[in-house]
Amino acid sequence: MKEEPRHIAMKDIRDWVSTKLWYEVPVSISVIDPEFRVVDANPLFAKNYGDWQGRHCYEVYKGLSQRCEHCAATKTFADGLIRQREEHGAIRDGKQTHYLVHMVPLIGKNGQIRYIVEMSTDITDVKLLEQEKLEAERLAAVGQTVAGLAHGVKNLLMGIDGGMYMLESGIEKSDPERLVSGWGMLKEDMARMTSFVKEFLEFAKGRTPEVQLVDPNKPAEEVFTLFRGTAILKGITLRANLEEDLELAAMDQEGIHACLTNLVSNAMDACDVSDKPNRHVVISTSEQDGELVYEVADDGVGIDYDIRKKIFSNFFSTKATGKGTGLGLLTTRKIVQEHGGRVSFDSTEGAGSVFRMQFPRDRLPKPNGEVTG
């Protein structure tokens, strides 16, 4: 039995290229002269662009009456370089098309460029995919913006719930102090809501942190007050262990407030899904070796190893579907880094977590308006 040859002879390959490639290659090929007239073309070019005999390339490709303003073929005729560029035009049925064209000069024996071979590949589908990708990215950006707004509003609504609890319990118990306290919490939270929305709009335009010399304990105290009522509703003990007499620090108070709000909200959620009878969240401040340290500790469900690896990823949330945006910790890390700090955490599944923000004083930003020499 005669064995078939394992390799095609090079002569057969050359014969196929010279006799059939022109007709079978899935690329529109044309040959143009120095007057930009098409002098030859393969069948696919004729199929796509119609009658070409004696016509200029700009007529065939784009339906123009004069040479393209930035004609690449002109440059290739001048310098003999191979070129590649994206173009757009219309095929014979009038459909707009995008194509990638390679221009190869055919140089005669005297060194004169007699013709240019243009090989055009239709990339219309690729361009449509690119447009769809850009639209998807735009929608993702819109989604991220909306998610960020929703996350911030959710945190503030938790504070409002706490204020409502204080009001209702004050009415039930005829307790004027609770009424005054609850009303004050509601007024403060509504003002913060208004401020948040305004600042969010400013952030969309590129918000500059409002860095001022502030008491480092002030944002921690505000967040403690914000969540106190909610903690009572959930049966969670919320405590604040704040180191006294901390020196003023150059910080964006609202930014630090937002960070602590995210961390406390997450800690309370972790406690809320725990089946422990006694659950605690502790906010603490301290200064250690020239570093301001904020900590939010809880004894909730903790975080398992796989989740710990992804916890700072965009849109990644440990909460149930529809309960979290995945932006809180990402936003917290961004604000901390803007202050020259770092955020870290320790967590044991089933035992709880500690999230820590550390700010070296010598890396804090300069207060707004301060001029450095």
C-alpha positions as CSV (number, residue, x, y, z in Angstrom):
1,M,0.0,0.0,0.0
2,K,1.4,3.3,-1.1
3,E,2.0,5.8,1.8
4,E,0.8,9.4,1.3
5,P,3.5,12.0,1.6
6,R,3.6,13.6,5.0
7,H,4.7,17.0,3.8
8,I,3.5,19.1,0.8
9,A,6.4,20.0,-1.5
10,M,7.5,23.6,-1.4
11,K,7.0,23.9,-5.1
12,D,3.3,23.0,-4.6
13,I,3.0,25.6,-2.0
14,R,4.6,28.3,-4.2
15,D,2.3,27.2,-7.1
16,W,-0.8,27.5,-4.9
17,V,0.3,30.9,-3.6
18,S,1.0,32.2,-7.1
19,T,-2.1,30.8,-8.7
20,K,-4.8,30.7,-6.1
21,L,-4.0,33.0,-3.1
22,W,-5.1,36.1,-5.0
23,Y,-8.5,34.5,-5.6
24,E,-9.0,32.7,-2.3
25,V,-7.5,34.9,0.4
26,P,-10.3,36.4,2.7
27,V,-8.9,39.9,2.2
28,S,-9.8,42.6,-0.3
29,I,-6.7,43.3,-2.4
30,S,-6.3,46.2,-4.8
31,V,-3.3,47.6,-6.8
32,I,-3.2,51.4,-7.3
33,D,-0.9,53.5,-9.4
34,P,0.7,56.9,-8.6
35,E,-2.5,58.6,-9.9
36,F,-4.4,56.6,-7.3
37,R,-6.3,54.6,-9.9
38,V,-7.1,51.0,-9.2
39,V,-5.4,49.0,-11.9
40,D,-6.1,45.5,-10.5
41,A,-8.1,43.9,-7.7
42,N,-9.0,40.4,-6.5
43,P,-12.5,39.0,-6.7
44,L,-13.3,39.7,-3.0
45,F,-12.5,43.4,-3.6
46,A,-14.9,43.5,-6.5
47,K,-17.5,41.8,-4.5
48,N,-17.2,44.2,-1.6
49,Y,-16.7,47.5,-3.4
50,G,-18.2,46.9,-6.8
51,D,-16.9,48.2,-10.1
52,W,-13.4,49.5,-9.8
53,Q,-11.9,49.6,-13.3
54,G,-10.4,52.9,-14.1
55,R,-11.7,54.5,-10.9
56,H,-9.7,56.2,-8.2
57,C,-9.3,54.4,-4.8
58,Y,-10.9,57.2,-2.9
59,E,-14.0,56.9,-5.2
60,V,-14.2,53.1,-4.8
61,Y,-13.6,53.0,-1.0
62,K,-15.3,56.2,0.2
63,G,-17.3,57.7,-2.7
64,L,-15.2,60.9,-2.6
65,S,-14.5,63.1,-5.6
66,Q,-10.9,64.0,-4.5
67,R,-8.0,62.4,-2.7
68,C,-8.4,61.8,1.1
69,E,-7.1,64.7,3.2
70,H,-4.6,62.5,5.1
71,C,-3.8,60.0,2.4
72,A,-1.4,57.3,3.6
73,A,-0.8,56.0,0.1
74,T,0.7,59.4,-0.8
75,K,3.3,59.0,1.9
76,T,4.1,55.4,0.8
77,F,4.6,56.6,-2.8
78,A,7.0,59.2,-1.4
79,D,9.1,57.2,1.0
80,G,8.5,53.5,0.1
81,L,7.6,52.5,3.7
82,I,5.0,49.8,4.4
83,R,2.1,51.3,6.3
84,Q,-0.9,50.1,8.3
85,R,-3.9,52.1,9.3
86,E,-7.6,51.9,10.1
87,E,-10.0,53.5,7.7
88,H,-13.8,53.6,7.3
89,G,-15.9,53.8,4.2
90,A,-18.9,52.1,2.5
91,I,-19.2,48.9,0.6
92,R,-21.2,48.5,-2.5
93,D,-24.6,48.1,-0.8
94,G,-24.0,51.4,1.1
95,K,-23.3,49.8,4.4
96,Q,-20.7,51.6,6.5
97,T,-17.6,49.5,7.1
98,H,-14.4,49.7,9.0
99,Y,-11.3,48.1,7.6
100,L,-7.6,47.7,8.5
101,V,-5.5,48.4,5.4
102,H,-1.9,47.3,4.8
103,M,0.0,49.2,2.1
104,V,3.0,47.6,0.4
105,P,5.0,49.4,-2.3
106,L,6.0,47.6,-5.5
107,I,9.4,48.9,-6.4
108,G,10.8,48.7,-9.9
109,K,14.4,47.9,-11.0
110,N,15.2,51.6,-11.1
111,G,14.0,52.1,-7.5
112,Q,10.8,53.9,-8.6
113,I,7.6,53.0,-6.8
114,R,5.3,51.9,-9.6
115,Y,2.4,50.6,-7.6
116,I,1.0,50.1,-4.1
117,V,-0.7,46.9,-3.1
118,E,-3.5,47.6,-0.6
119,M,-4.8,44.7,1.5
120,S,-7.9,45.5,3.4
121,T,-9.4,43.4,6.2
122,D,-13.0,44.1,7.4
123,I,-12.9,44.9,11.1
124,T,-16.5,46.3,11.4
125,D,-17.5,43.5,13.8
126,V,-14.4,44.3,15.9
127,K,-15.4,48.0,16.0
128,L,-18.9,47.1,17.1
129,L,-17.5,45.0,19.9
130,E,-15.3,47.9,21.0
131,Q,-18.3,50.2,21.0
132,E,-20.3,47.7,23.1
133,K,-17.3,47.4,25.5
134,L,-17.1,51.1,25.9
135,E,-20.9,51.3,26.5
136,A,-20.6,48.5,29.1
137,E,-17.7,50.4,30.8
138,R,-19.8,53.5,30.8
139,L,-22.7,51.7,32.4
140,A,-20.4,50.1,34.9
141,A,-19.1,53.6,35.9
142,V,-22.7,54.8,36.3
143,G,-23.4,51.7,38.3
144,Q,-20.4,52.3,40.5
145,T,-21.5,55.9,41.1
146,V,-25.0,54.8,42.0
147,A,-23.7,52.0,44.2
148,G,-21.4,54.4,46.0
149,L,-24.3,56.9,46.7
150,A,-26.5,54.1,47.9
151,H,-23.9,52.8,50.2
152,G,-23.4,56.2,51.8
153,V,-27.1,56.8,52.1
154,K,-27.6,53.4,53.7
155,N,-25.2,54.2,56.4
156,L,-26.9,57.5,57.1
157,L,-30.3,55.8,57.2
158,M,-29.1,53.5,59.9
159,G,-28.3,56.6,62.0
160,I,-31.8,58.0,61.2
161,D,-33.3,54.7,62.4
162,G,-31.4,55.2,65.6
163,G,-32.8,58.7,66.0
164,M,-36.3,57.4,65.3
165,Y,-35.9,54.8,68.0
166,M,-34.8,57.4,70.5
167,L,-37.8,59.6,69.6
168,E,-40.3,56.7,69.8
169,S,-39.0,55.4,73.0
170,G,-38.9,58.9,74.4
171,I,-42.6,59.3,73.5
172,E,-43.5,55.9,75.0
173,K,-41.7,56.6,78.2
174,S,-42.5,60.3,78.4
175,D,-38.8,60.9,78.6
176,P,-37.9,64.5,77.6
177,E,-34.2,63.7,77.5
178,R,-34.7,60.9,75.0
179,L,-37.0,63.1,72.9
180,V,-34.4,65.9,72.7
181,S,-31.6,63.4,72.0
182,G,-33.5,61.6,69.3
183,W,-34.6,64.9,67.7
184,G,-31.0,66.1,67.8
185,M,-29.8,62.9,66.1
186,L,-32.4,63.2,63.4
187,K,-31.5,66.8,62.6
188,E,-27.8,65.9,62.6
189,D,-28.3,62.9,60.3
190,M,-30.5,64.8,57.9
191,A,-27.9,67.6,57.7
192,R,-25.2,64.9,57.1
193,M,-27.4,63.4,54.4
194,T,-27.6,66.7,52.7
195,S,-23.9,67.3,53.0
196,F,-23.2,63.7,51.8
197,V,-25.2,64.2,48.6
198,K,-23.5,67.5,47.9
199,E,-20.1,66.1,48.6
200,F,-20.9,63.1,46.4
201,L,-21.7,65.4,43.5
202,E,-18.4,67.2,44.2
203,F,-16.6,63.9,44.2
204,A,-18.0,63.1,40.8
205,K,-16.4,66.3,39.6
206,G,-13.1,65.6,41.5
207,R,-13.6,66.5,45.2
208,T,-10.5,67.8,47.0
209,P,-10.2,66.6,50.6
210,E,-10.9,69.4,53.1
211,V,-7.8,69.0,55.3
212,Q,-7.9,70.9,58.5
213,L,-6.3,70.6,62.0
214,V,-8.9,68.5,63.9
215,D,-9.3,66.5,67.1
216,P,-8.7,62.9,66.0
217,N,-11.3,61.7,68.4
218,K,-14.1,64.0,66.9
219,P,-15.0,61.7,63.9
220,A,-14.9,58.6,66.2
221,E,-17.3,60.4,68.7
222,E,-19.6,61.3,65.8
223,V,-19.8,57.8,64.5
224,F,-20.4,56.4,67.9
225,T,-23.3,58.7,68.4
226,L,-24.5,57.9,64.8
227,F,-24.8,54.2,65.5
228,R,-25.7,54.2,69.2
229,G,-29.5,53.9,68.6
230,T,-29.1,51.3,65.9
231,A,-26.9,49.2,68.2
232,I,-29.6,49.2,70.9
233,L,-32.2,48.1,68.4
234,K,-30.0,45.2,67.3
235,G,-29.1,44.2,70.8
236,I,-25.4,45.0,70.2
237,T,-23.2,46.6,72.8
238,L,-21.4,49.6,71.1
239,R,-18.5,51.1,73.0
240,A,-15.9,53.9,72.4
241,N,-12.5,53.7,73.9
242,L,-10.9,56.9,72.9
243,E,-7.4,58.0,74.1
244,E,-7.6,61.3,75.8
245,D,-5.6,64.4,74.9
246,L,-4.6,63.4,71.4
247,E,-2.9,66.3,69.6
248,L,-4.6,67.9,66.7
249,A,-3.9,66.3,63.3
250,A,-4.2,67.4,59.7
251,M,-7.1,65.4,58.4
252,D,-10.2,65.5,56.3
253,Q,-12.7,65.0,59.1
254,E,-15.6,64.0,56.8
255,G,-13.3,61.5,55.0
256,I,-12.3,59.9,58.3
257,H,-15.9,59.9,59.4
258,A,-16.9,58.1,56.2
259,C,-14.2,55.5,56.8
260,L,-15.3,54.8,60.4
261,T,-18.9,54.7,59.3
262,N,-18.1,52.0,56.7
263,L,-16.1,50.0,59.3
264,V,-18.7,50.2,62.1
265,S,-21.5,49.4,59.7
266,N,-19.7,46.3,58.6
267,A,-18.9,45.3,62.2
268,M,-22.6,45.6,63.2
269,D,-23.6,43.6,60.2
270,A,-21.1,40.9,61.2
271,C,-22.6,40.9,64.7
272,D,-26.2,41.0,63.4
273,V,-25.8,37.6,61.6
274,S,-24.0,36.0,64.6
275,D,-25.9,33.7,66.9
276,K,-23.9,34.7,70.0
277,P,-26.1,35.9,72.9
278,N,-23.7,38.9,73.6
279,R,-22.2,40.9,70.8
280,H,-19.9,43.8,70.9
281,V,-18.5,46.5,68.6
282,V,-15.7,48.7,69.9
283,I,-14.4,51.9,68.4
284,S,-11.0,52.9,69.7
285,T,-8.3,55.6,69.0
286,S,-4.7,55.8,70.2
287,E,-1.3,57.1,69.2
288,Q,1.6,54.7,69.0
289,D,5.2,55.6,67.9
290,G,4.1,58.7,66.0
291,E,1.1,57.0,64.4
292,L,-2.6,57.8,64.9
293,V,-4.5,54.5,65.1
294,Y,-8.2,53.9,64.7
295,E,-9.6,50.5,65.3
296,V,-13.1,49.0,64.9
297,A,-13.3,45.6,66.6
298,D,-16.3,43.2,66.7
299,D,-16.9,39.7,68.0
300,G,-19.2,38.7,65.1
301,V,-18.9,35.9,62.6
302,G,-15.4,36.8,61.4
303,I,-14.1,36.4,57.8
304,D,-12.9,33.1,56.2
305,Y,-9.6,32.8,54.4
306,D,-10.9,32.9,50.8
307,I,-12.9,36.1,51.5
308,R,-10.0,37.8,53.3
309,K,-8.0,37.5,50.0
310,K,-10.6,39.5,48.0
311,I,-12.0,41.8,50.6
312,F,-10.5,45.0,49.1
313,S,-11.7,44.1,45.6
314,N,-14.0,46.4,43.7
315,F,-17.7,45.4,44.1
316,F,-16.8,42.4,46.3
317,S,-19.1,42.1,49.2
318,T,-19.4,39.6,52.0
319,K,-23.0,40.4,52.5
320,A,-26.0,38.7,51.0
321,T,-27.1,39.6,47.5
322,G,-28.7,43.1,47.5
323,K,-27.4,43.9,50.9
324,G,-23.9,45.3,50.1
325,T,-22.3,47.2,47.2
326,G,-18.7,46.0,47.8
327,L,-17.5,49.7,47.7
328,G,-17.2,50.4,51.4
329,L,-13.8,49.0,52.1
330,L,-12.5,50.1,48.7
331,T,-13.5,53.6,49.5
332,T,-12.1,53.4,53.0
333,R,-8.7,52.3,51.6
334,K,-8.7,55.1,49.1
335,I,-9.4,57.8,51.7
336,V,-6.8,56.3,54.1
337,Q,-4.1,56.3,51.3
338,E,-4.9,59.9,50.5
339,H,-3.9,60.6,54.1
340,G,-0.6,58.8,53.7
341,G,-1.9,55.9,55.9
342,R,-2.7,52.2,55.5
343,V,-5.6,50.0,56.4
344,S,-5.3,46.4,57.6
345,F,-7.3,43.8,59.5
346,D,-7.1,40.7,61.5
347,S,-10.0,38.2,61.5
348,T,-10.8,34.7,62.8
349,E,-13.8,32.9,61.4
350,G,-16.4,32.6,64.2
351,A,-14.5,34.9,66.6
352,G,-14.7,38.3,65.0
353,S,-12.5,40.9,63.3
354,V,-10.4,44.0,63.9
355,F,-10.0,46.6,61.2
356,R,-7.2,49.1,61.7
357,M,-6.4,52.5,60.1
358,Q,-2.9,53.8,60.8
359,F,-1.8,57.3,60.0
360,P,1.9,58.3,60.5
361,R,1.8,61.9,61.5
362,D,4.8,62.8,59.3
363,R,2.9,61.6,56.2
364,L,-0.4,63.4,56.9
365,P,-1.4,66.0,54.2
366,K,-0.9,69.7,54.7
367,P,-3.9,71.6,55.9
368,N,-5.8,73.4,53.1
369,G,-4.3,76.8,52.4
370,E,-1.0,76.1,54.1
371,V,2.0,77.2,52.1
372,T,5.1,75.1,52.2
373,G,8.6,76.5,51.6
